[in-house]
Amino acid sequence: MGNTDCIHLLVLSPERTVLEAQVSLVELPGDKGRFTVLRNHAPLISSLDEGDISYVSQGTASKVHVSSGFVEINDNNVTACVEL
């Protein structure tokens, strides 16, 4: 998968950059329920509840546990500002 087929995922906490990766999909714990972001997702801002941010990068599934935060999705960029 080339970079043109990816989503840029950036997860930030007040202390540090938690994760920066090119991914094929991201699942987020939204305050109204979990939702999945694929390439070319509509722009969105959502608050996040406690749960896992799950993602697939180069065919490998991984996750980061967060206690709260918010996410902005725009132009194949997913930026999450979270508390761990």
ZIPE-V336587 format. One record per helix or strand. SS is the DSSP state (alpha for helix, beta for strand). FROM is the first residue (numbers start at 1). TO is the last residue. Records with the same first field share a line. If there is no record, write none. Layout:
SS: FROM-TO + FROM-TO
This chain:
alpha: 3-5
beta: 7-12 + 17-23 + 25-30 + 33-37 + 44-48 + 51-57 + 60-66 + 68-74 + 77-83
